[in-house]
Amino acid sequence: MWLDCSPLWRQAFLISINMAGSGGLEAFDYLMKQPQDGYTLMIGTTTFLNMALTQDVPYDLDDFKPLLSLSRDVPIIFAKADGKYKSIDDVVAACKAEPGSVSVGHGRVNSTMHIVLQSLEREAGIETSPVPTSGGAEALSFVLGGHVDLGISIPSTLASAILSGDIIPIAIADEVRWTTEELSEAPTIKESGYNVVLPGNIYLMAYGDVPQERLDVLTEKFREAMNSDAGVAMWNTAKVVSGAELTVEQCESLWTNLRVTMTEYYRGKGELYEG
């Protein structure tokens, strides 16, 4: 996706256009052909990163700069509330006793959820029975229906089921615990001793040598909009956690850490593109 903020930006208008062709490559190509003035921006996600790490793409990750996090997300390992798994330790113990005995619905292959599962297997030295699904909603239905023991998805998909008591969040893949209502009791995977940290933030990104003073203005104005009454109401309705409190430095650090984690993940699988 790209955001065209040119002349209309001065009139407080913003054009948002979804360009999904070729897995997003059409959007990247368009962005790179625009003047590097900050008026045309991009939404950066793990999909954008995955493409650059696993295939030949016409862009260099170093040329993109995250200005702020539009939203925060985190993979959640969850189970049916009346199931037998209540913690990561329970899962690890079961897999140690009988490898492959715990089934996990994780979304699509090489999705963030799938990578979290594979990272946990590597860190804990265990083997689960992974079950690809079309996404988090199907993983949730598989858990509720008793078809799999565990699932992995994100807060916006799981919030209602957690708050209703149908499922419990076993752990989240972040550095620290979240304070949102549905996740206030959920520990991090790291608390069980396994370094699995893969938050899925969505970033507003600029391309090229955009003047810093313009980047500062853009960041400030977008943050003001996100913190407005209308912005807060939108996040609450969508069950999405705003990333407005994260500084530019924090966003850059998170993005860098994500790049390192994903690079090592694909290198370990022999799928890292190094051409």
C-alpha positions as CSV (number, residue, x, y, z in Angstrom):
1,M,0.0,0.0,0.0
2,W,1.2,3.5,-0.6
3,L,-0.1,6.8,0.7
4,D,-0.1,9.9,-1.5
5,C,0.1,13.0,0.6
6,S,1.2,15.5,-2.1
7,P,-0.4,18.9,-2.6
8,L,-3.6,17.6,-0.8
9,W,-1.5,17.1,2.4
10,R,-1.4,20.9,2.8
11,Q,-5.2,20.9,2.8
12,A,-5.3,18.1,5.4
13,F,-6.4,15.4,3.0
14,L,-4.8,12.0,2.5
15,I,-5.2,9.6,-0.3
16,S,-4.9,5.9,0.7
17,I,-4.6,3.4,-2.2
18,N,-4.2,-0.3,-1.9
19,M,-1.8,-1.6,-4.5
20,A,-1.6,-5.3,-3.9
21,G,-0.4,-6.4,-7.4
22,S,2.6,-8.8,-7.5
23,G,2.5,-9.2,-3.8
24,G,2.9,-5.4,-3.3
25,L,5.7,-4.9,-5.8
26,E,3.6,-2.6,-7.9
27,A,3.3,-0.3,-4.9
28,F,7.0,-0.4,-4.2
29,D,7.8,0.3,-7.8
30,Y,5.4,3.3,-7.8
31,L,6.8,4.7,-4.6
32,M,10.4,4.5,-5.8
33,K,9.5,6.5,-8.9
34,Q,8.0,9.4,-6.9
35,P,10.0,12.5,-5.8
36,Q,11.8,11.7,-2.5
37,D,9.9,14.5,-0.7
38,G,7.9,12.6,1.9
39,Y,4.6,13.2,0.2
40,T,4.3,9.6,-0.9
41,L,4.6,7.1,1.9
42,M,4.2,3.3,2.4
43,I,2.7,0.9,4.9
44,G,5.4,-1.5,5.9
45,T,4.6,-5.0,7.3
46,T,6.4,-8.3,7.6
47,T,5.1,-9.2,4.1
48,F,7.3,-6.4,2.7
49,L,10.2,-7.7,4.7
50,N,9.7,-11.4,3.9
51,M,9.7,-10.6,0.2
52,A,13.1,-8.8,0.4
53,L,14.7,-11.6,2.3
54,T,13.5,-14.5,0.2
55,Q,13.5,-13.3,-3.4
56,D,15.1,-10.9,-5.8
57,V,13.2,-7.5,-5.4
58,P,13.8,-4.1,-7.0
59,Y,14.4,-2.3,-3.7
60,D,16.8,-2.2,-0.8
61,L,15.5,-2.4,2.7
62,D,18.1,0.1,3.8
63,D,16.4,2.8,1.7
64,F,13.2,2.7,3.8
65,K,12.7,4.5,7.1
66,P,9.9,3.8,9.6
67,L,8.4,7.0,10.9
68,L,6.0,5.6,13.4
69,S,4.0,2.5,14.2
70,L,0.4,2.8,13.0
71,S,-0.6,-0.2,15.1
72,R,0.9,-2.8,17.4
73,D,0.3,-6.4,17.1
74,V,1.6,-9.5,18.8
75,P,1.3,-13.2,18.1
76,I,-0.6,-15.0,20.8
77,I,-0.4,-18.7,21.6
78,F,-3.8,-19.7,22.9
79,A,-5.8,-22.8,23.9
80,K,-9.4,-23.7,24.7
81,A,-10.2,-22.6,28.2
82,D,-11.1,-26.1,29.4
83,G,-8.2,-27.7,27.6
84,K,-5.2,-29.3,29.3
85,Y,-2.6,-26.8,28.3
86,K,-2.3,-23.7,30.5
87,S,1.3,-22.6,29.9
88,I,4.3,-22.8,27.6
89,D,5.8,-25.1,30.2
90,D,2.9,-27.5,29.8
91,V,3.3,-27.5,26.1
92,V,7.1,-28.1,26.3
93,A,6.7,-30.9,28.8
94,A,4.1,-32.7,26.6
95,C,6.3,-32.4,23.5
96,K,9.4,-33.7,25.4
97,A,7.4,-36.7,26.6
98,E,5.9,-37.4,23.2
99,P,7.2,-35.4,20.2
100,G,4.5,-34.3,17.9
101,S,1.7,-34.9,20.4
102,V,0.6,-31.2,20.5
103,S,-1.2,-29.9,17.4
104,V,-1.0,-26.2,16.6
105,G,-3.0,-24.2,14.1
106,H,-0.7,-21.4,12.9
107,G,-2.0,-19.6,9.9
108,R,-0.3,-19.8,6.5
109,V,3.2,-21.3,6.0
110,N,5.9,-18.7,6.7
111,S,3.4,-16.3,8.2
112,T,4.5,-14.6,11.4
113,M,2.5,-17.1,13.4
114,H,4.2,-20.0,11.7
115,I,7.6,-18.5,12.4
116,V,6.7,-18.0,16.1
117,L,5.9,-21.7,16.3
118,Q,9.1,-22.8,14.5
119,S,11.1,-20.4,16.7
120,L,9.6,-21.9,19.8
121,E,10.4,-25.4,18.6
122,R,14.0,-24.5,17.9
123,E,14.5,-22.6,21.2
124,A,12.8,-25.3,23.4
125,G,14.2,-28.3,21.4
126,I,10.7,-29.7,20.8
127,E,8.6,-31.0,18.0
128,T,4.9,-30.1,17.6
129,S,2.3,-31.1,14.9
130,P,1.9,-27.9,12.9
131,V,-1.5,-27.4,11.2
132,P,-1.5,-24.7,8.5
133,T,-4.7,-22.7,8.3
134,S,-6.1,-19.9,6.1
135,G,-5.5,-17.4,8.9
136,G,-6.1,-16.6,12.6
137,A,-9.9,-16.9,12.3
138,E,-9.6,-20.5,11.1
139,A,-7.0,-21.3,13.7
140,L,-9.5,-20.0,16.4
141,S,-12.3,-22.2,15.0
142,F,-10.0,-25.2,15.0
143,V,-9.2,-24.7,18.6
144,L,-12.8,-24.1,19.7
145,G,-13.9,-27.1,17.7
146,G,-11.3,-29.3,19.4
147,H,-9.5,-30.1,16.1
148,V,-6.2,-28.8,17.4
149,D,-4.7,-28.3,20.8
150,L,-3.4,-24.8,20.3
151,G,-3.6,-21.9,18.0
152,I,-1.6,-18.8,17.2
153,S,-3.2,-15.5,16.2
154,I,-3.4,-11.8,17.0
155,P,-5.4,-9.7,19.5
156,S,-8.0,-8.3,17.0
157,T,-9.0,-11.9,16.1
158,L,-8.9,-13.3,19.6
159,A,-10.1,-10.5,21.9
160,S,-13.8,-11.5,22.0
161,A,-13.1,-15.2,22.6
162,I,-10.6,-14.3,25.3
163,L,-13.0,-11.9,27.1
164,S,-15.9,-14.4,26.8
165,G,-13.7,-17.1,28.5
166,D,-13.8,-19.5,25.6
167,I,-10.0,-19.4,25.1
168,I,-7.0,-18.5,27.2
169,P,-3.9,-16.7,26.0
170,I,-1.0,-19.0,27.0
171,A,1.8,-16.6,26.0
172,I,2.7,-13.7,23.7
173,A,5.7,-13.2,21.5
174,D,6.9,-9.8,22.7
175,E,9.6,-8.4,25.0
176,V,7.1,-7.3,27.7
177,R,3.6,-8.1,28.8
178,W,0.7,-6.1,27.3
179,T,-1.7,-4.2,29.5
180,T,-4.8,-4.5,27.4
181,E,-7.8,-6.0,29.0
182,E,-7.7,-9.3,27.1
183,L,-3.9,-9.8,27.6
184,S,-3.2,-8.3,31.0
185,E,-2.7,-11.8,32.5
186,A,-0.8,-13.3,29.6
187,P,3.0,-13.9,30.1
188,T,5.6,-13.5,27.4
189,I,7.2,-16.6,25.9
190,K,10.5,-15.2,27.2
191,E,9.3,-15.6,30.8
192,S,9.4,-19.4,30.3
193,G,13.0,-19.0,29.1
194,Y,12.6,-19.1,25.4
195,N,13.8,-16.1,23.4
196,V,10.9,-15.8,20.9
197,V,10.0,-12.2,20.3
198,L,8.2,-11.3,17.0
199,P,5.8,-8.4,17.5
200,G,4.0,-7.6,14.2
201,N,3.8,-3.8,14.1
202,I,2.5,-2.0,11.0
203,Y,4.8,0.9,10.1
204,L,4.4,4.1,8.2
205,M,7.5,4.3,6.1
206,A,9.3,6.8,3.9
207,Y,11.6,6.0,1.0
208,G,14.9,7.6,0.0
209,D,16.5,10.9,1.1
210,V,13.5,12.7,2.4
211,P,14.5,15.9,4.3
212,Q,14.5,15.2,8.0
213,E,12.4,18.3,8.8
214,R,9.7,17.0,6.6
215,L,9.8,13.6,8.2
216,D,9.5,15.2,11.6
217,V,6.4,17.1,10.6
218,L,4.8,14.0,9.1
219,T,5.5,12.0,12.2
220,E,4.1,14.7,14.5
221,K,0.9,15.2,12.4
222,F,0.1,11.5,12.0
223,R,0.7,10.9,15.8
224,E,-1.7,13.8,16.5
225,A,-4.4,12.2,14.3
226,M,-3.9,8.8,16.0
227,N,-4.3,10.3,19.4
228,S,-7.4,12.3,18.5
229,D,-10.8,11.2,19.8
230,A,-11.7,9.8,16.4
231,G,-8.4,7.9,16.1
232,V,-8.8,6.4,19.6
233,A,-12.4,5.4,18.9
234,M,-11.3,3.7,15.7
235,W,-8.6,1.7,17.4
236,N,-11.0,0.7,20.2
237,T,-13.7,-0.4,17.7
238,A,-11.3,-2.5,15.7
239,K,-9.7,-4.0,18.8
240,V,-6.4,-2.7,17.5
241,V,-3.6,-1.2,19.7
242,S,-2.3,2.1,18.5
243,G,1.5,2.4,18.2
244,A,1.4,6.2,18.6
245,E,3.3,6.1,21.9
246,L,6.3,4.5,20.2
247,T,9.1,7.0,19.3
248,V,10.8,7.1,16.0
249,E,13.9,5.6,17.7
250,Q,11.8,2.8,19.2
251,C,10.2,2.1,15.8
252,E,13.6,2.0,14.1
253,S,15.0,-0.4,16.8
254,L,12.0,-2.7,16.5
255,W,12.2,-2.7,12.7
256,T,16.0,-3.5,12.9
257,N,15.4,-6.3,15.4
258,L,12.7,-7.8,13.2
259,R,15.0,-7.7,10.2
260,V,17.7,-9.5,12.2
261,T,15.3,-12.1,13.5
262,M,13.7,-12.8,10.1
263,T,17.1,-12.9,8.4
264,E,18.4,-15.6,10.8
265,Y,15.1,-17.5,10.5
266,Y,15.4,-17.7,6.7
267,R,19.1,-18.4,6.8
268,G,18.5,-21.3,9.1
269,K,15.9,-22.7,6.7
270,G,18.2,-22.2,3.7
271,E,15.7,-19.9,2.1
272,L,17.6,-16.5,2.5
273,Y,18.1,-14.8,-0.8
274,E,21.7,-13.5,-0.9
275,G,22.0,-12.7,-4.6
